Structures are given as C-alpha cells and as structure tokens.
Amino acid sequence: NMLSKKFFFSIIIFFLSLNPAYADNLKDAVLMKTTDKNAVCNNGEQSTFVLSKSNSKNWFVYFQGGGVASNPDQYKNRAQHHKKPKNKNELLSYPITMDFKDKNYNILIIPYCTSDLHVGSHINVIDGQDVYYHGRYIVKNIFDMMNESFAASENLIFAGYSAGAIALGLNSDLIAQYKNSKVIVDSFWLDAESRRLRDEWTSGPWPKIVQFLYGNKLPKHCNNNWQSCFAQKSKFQDMGIDDVFPIWNIGDAYMIGDLDKNKKAIKDDIKHYNAGFSIDAVKLNADGFGIGHVITANELYTRKFNGISLRELIHNWMTKSNQTSLVLY
C-alpha cells in the first residue's frame, strides 16, 4: 500500500550517507578525545570531538548528521569515514558553526561515527566482528567533560542536522540538565501527522530495526518508545525545554502522511514556539542534502527566502527581536 511504500522510501533515503562540502576549518579548533573507554566509534577506536574556544561564556554545540545503519548489510555498505573517529585533518566547519564563531561563541562539534543516531549503547556482531553502537556513551562522556563550562554558560545552544537532529530528542535528558538550553532542530522534526503514522509502525521490519540500533537499551526517558523520543514538541515539553527552533520543509523525504495535515501541524508548532523555518522546498528549488533536507550545514543557511535568511531568523530568535519565523506555503 501507499504507506508501506512511503515507509520503505523514507528508510532507504535515510540510509544515504551525507557528504557536505566543508568550508575552511574553524580557526584555532582542536580535536579532543573522549575519556570513557566505552565512548568509541563503530570500529572500536576512541571517539573524537571538535572544540574551538572563544573568550565568552556562550556555547554552540552541533551534532553531525550522516544517515544510519539498521541492519548488517547497511552497515557493511556504509562509508568508512562514518565508522571511525575524525582525525586532525577533518576538523569540521559548517555555515552555522562559522556564524556562531563570528558571534564569539565557543563551538563544540560532535562528529557522528556510530551509525545509531548518537544514542546506541550496545554491540552488534557483524561477520564475526564486534561493531560498537555506542553513540550514547560518546554524547554522555562529552557532556560530562564539558559539564562545568555548560553549567556556567550564559547562552547555551544545542543544534543538529538530520541524524543529529534526531539525536537532540533522543539525548534531550542530557540537554535538559541545563536550564538555559536552547535547541535548533534541522530537518527531522516529528509534526503531529508524521508522528501519528510512525506510531502505527509496530510490525514488519520496525521491531528488528529498533533491536539492531539499540538492543532494547534506549535511554530511560524514552520509555521504550523510539518515535516518542525523536525531536518533536511533545518530547521537548516533557523535558522542560521551551526555546526550540524547528526546521522542517515540505519536500523532505522523511516527512510522511497527509500533506495538508503536515502543513497544519508544522504551522501549529512554529506558532507555539514563535520560531521556526518551513518552506515548500520543491517550489523554491531548495536542495540541501536532498530537496528541503538540511539547511544549517550548507549554503541554504544564508540564502534569502521572501527577503530573509535562516541565519537572520535564528539571530532574531536569539535576540528576541524582529521576525523569528518563516512559513512559505
């Protein structure tokens, strides 16, 4: 049926690796190693993260995206650079991180090397080899290492794109430790219609996907319900995170359901937050890492739509001034 076709299309697209063209690396950025012995990439090597310090108490934390591997074949077909730590020649920079660096924020980028949406905590055995789905260990270890700085911050913003956007919901319990946390969710937002249909995925390949990704070890705050823990209004409300900027465009391959209902639900969410960005990406030819998918990590971040860019909207949202949302449909 049509729903099944949309489901499998979404899953196939979701497995595609994202390979953005990085701008010049952040000046003075250093590559740090995690300290927890469990905070390792798929290949078992200690994970790394990127840190660029500024002379302020403002922090911008960015979760890298890059697909997912939910069975052995998908893992084996996954690009090698998604399975191992970043090295000193791969200090990452994106338009949004460069923007926040210009705003004198400390920048912390959490690379993605675990194929599990940054939240696994178990081991899969593939072709007789241990493969570490340890994203949650990495995130928790980095938060522990940075806890003093995060707790003392004046402005603390967590953001992520695609798989990194989902990670914001899955790790929202860690984010919620800090009362001044703000969240920017780029290109995976569960509007009410998308959530309604995903709640119906209780049979077929779905249980095996969840088992492979998490081994029944989701964080406690997820209550063993994967989709309830994705980035969405109800999740952030439950966690007491009120300052949220959702980015969710018509045309994104992961949006499912009745399009009119999607549009209404997205408009309701953006109205609730008085913040957000949603356009008809097909009509406006907004091709990021797919039509409408990912805006903060590529040139679409500074492109003007109806006279204003996402960069400007986010600045206004942070400073509580002028226009803070854009819906174009």
N, C-alpha and C positions, 0 to 999 in steps of 0.2 A: 504494500500500500504506500501512499504518498509519504506518510510519517516515517515509515521504515526507510524509504529511500533518502529522505532528508537526514535521518539519523546517521546512516552509513556515509552519506556525502560529507556531513559535518565531521565525523570521526576521521575520514580519510584526509580531509583538508587539515584537520588539527594535527595530524602526524607529520605534516611537512615541516622541515627544519627552516628556520628563518635565518637569513644571512644578510644583515643590514650592511650598508657601506658606511663604515665608521669615519667620522671626521677626525681632525687632528686630536691626538690624545690629550687628556686633561693635563695641564701643566702641573708639575710637582706631584703628580699622582704616584702612589707606591702600591705595590702588590703585597698584600698581607696574607699570612697563612692562618687557617683556623687552628685551634689548640686542642679541641676534643678529638680523641682517637677515633671516634665514630663519625666525625664531620668530614666524610670522604666522598669523592665523586664515584661514578659508576665503576671506574676501573680500580678503585681501592686506594687511590692516591689522595693525600690530604688536600682539601679544597682551599681555594684562594679567594680573596675579595679585594676590591679596589678602593683605596682611600685617598682622597685629596682634601687636605686641611686648609681652612681659612681662619682668619683672625676674628671669628664671630662665634656665637653660641647657636647659630642656626644650622639645621641639618636637613639634607635631602637624601633619602635612601631609595634606591631604584632596583627593582627586581627584574633581571633579564628574562626575556621570553625565549621560546625556541621549541615549540611542539611538545610531544610526549611519546613514550613508547609503552603501549599497554599489552604487549604480548612478545614472546621471544623473537618472532620474525621482524617485528617493527624495531625492536632493539638492535638486532643484527644489521638492519638496513639503515640505521641511524648514523649520521655523520660522526666521525671520530672526535671532532672538536667539541661535540656536545656531551662527551662521556668522560672527559678528563679536565684537570684544572687549567685555568688560564695561565699563561706564562708572562714574563716581563714585557714581551713584545705585543701583548694583547690587552694592554690597559685600555679599557673601553671608554668611549665617549659618544654621546648622543646629543641631538639638539636640545633636549630638555635639561640634560645634566650640564651642558655648557651654559645654558641660560641661567640655571641656578648658581653655577660657579660665578657668573658675572654679577649675580646678586649677593656675592660674598657668603654663600652657604658652604659649609663643609659637605663634601659629596662622598657617599658610600654606595658602591655598586655591587650587588650580589649576583655574581655570574651563575649560570644555570648549567650544571654538569651532572644531574642526577635523573633526568628523564621522567620525573614524578610530580611535576608542578610545585617543586620546592617543599614537599611535605611528607615524603616517604620515610619510614623508619624500620625497614626490614631488608632482607637479602633475597633476591631471586637467583636461582641456579639455572644458567643458560649454557647449553653444550658442556655441562660439567664444570663450569666456572662460576664462582660467586660474583654476582653483579649487585653492587650496593645502591639500593634506592634509599638514600639517606638524606634527602633534602631537608627534612625537618631538623635533623641533628645539626646540619650546617647553619640553618637560619637561627636556631636557638643558641648555638655557640657564638655566632656573630653578635647577636643581641646581648648575650652575657658579656662578651668582650667590650661592647660599646655602651654598656648599661649606664655607667657614670656620666658619659657625655650626653646620652639621650635624656637621662633624668634631669640634667642641668640645662637642657636646651631651652632657648626662648621660642623658637619656631621649629617644629619637627614634622616633616612631610614624608610620607611613605608613598611610593608610586611603583607601577609596574605595567608592562605591556604583555598582552596575550597570556601565555602561561604564567608570566609574572604578575598579571592582573588577577588571575585566579588565586595565586599564592597570597594575595592580600586578604582574601576572605578566609582561606584555609589557615593562615597564621594570624588571624585577627586577634586571637587571645594574647599573643605576644605584643602586638601593636597597642592593644588596649591598656597595657601596663602604664602607658604614658598619657597623662590626662590631656596634654596639649596636642595629641596626634591629629594630623590631617591626612587624607588619603586621596590620591588621584588614580583612578582605575581606567586603564587604557585598553579598550577593545576585548573585554569579556565581562559583560555585565548581565546578570540574570534579571531582565524585566519580568513582570508577573506572568506574562504569556509564555515566555521561554522557560520559566521555572515550572509552570503548570504541566507542560508537555514532558519535561525531563523527569518529573515525579512519576510519570507513567512507565519509565524505563526500568522495570523490575525483573524482566525476564530476558531471554535471548542472550546476547553477548555481554550485557551490562554487569551482572554479578562477577563474571570472570575478569572483566576489565578492572573493577574495583579491587578484587582479590589480588591481581597481579601488581597493581600500583601500590597498594597499601597493606596487603596481608592482614586485613582486619585490624590495623593499628592506626586508624585516624585519630587525631587529637581529640581529647575528651569533649571539648566544646562543640564538636561536630555531631555528637550523639549518634554515631554510626550512620549518618545520613550525608553522603558525599555532596549532593547537589545543594543541600541546605547550607553548606559551608562555603559555597562559591561566593564571589563578590556580588552582593545584592543589598538592597535597602534593609530587608528584614534581618540579615546577618549583622550588619553594622549597627542597627538599632539594638539588637540583643547584646552587643558587646559595648554599647555606650559610646560608639564612635559617630559623632554628629556632623563633622566637617568633611564632606565627601564630594568629589568632583568626578561624576561618571562620564565616560566617553563610549558611546555605543551607536554605531552608524547603520543606517539602512543599507543593505547590500553585503554586510558582514556575513561570511559563510556560517558562522556559529549561531546566528540568530535563527530561531525556528518558530513556527506557529502561524497564526493568522496575522498577516502584516498590519492590518488596521488595529488589531488588539495590541500588537507590539508597539506601534506608534503611540497609542494612547497611554500604555503603561510607561513607556520611556518619558513621555511628556510629564506624566504624573510624578515620576521620580525626580526629574530635573526641577520641576516646580517645588517639590518638597525641599530640596536642598538649595534652591535658588542658585544653582550652579550646574554646569554640565555642557556637553557638546554632542549634538546628534544631527547628522545631515543625511540627505539622500546621496550616498557616495557614487552611485551609478550615474545619476543625472549630472553630478558635478565633476565626474571623472577624477575622483579622489582615490587613487590607487597607491596604498602604502605597501604593506606586505600582503597584498590581496585587496580587492575592492573594499574600501572602508575599514580595513583591518590594520590597526596600529597607526597612531598619529603623532605620538610624542617622540618616536625614535627615528623619524625621517623628515624629509623636507616639508611634509604637510604641517608640521608644527608651526611654521611661520607663514604659511600660505593664508591669504585673506579670503574669507568666505563672507559675503554680504558686508564687506567693509571692515571685518575684524578677524584676527587670527586666534588660534588656540592659545598661543603664547600670551597674547594680550588678555584674553579671558581669564587665564589662570592667574596672571598678575593682578587683575582686578579682584578676583576671588580672594587672593591672599591679603590684599589691602582693603577689602570690603568697600570697594568704590566702583562706580560706573557699571557697565554691562558685565555680568558674570556668567551668562549662559547664552547658548545659541542652538535653536532648533530650526532646521530648514527643510520642512515638508509639511 
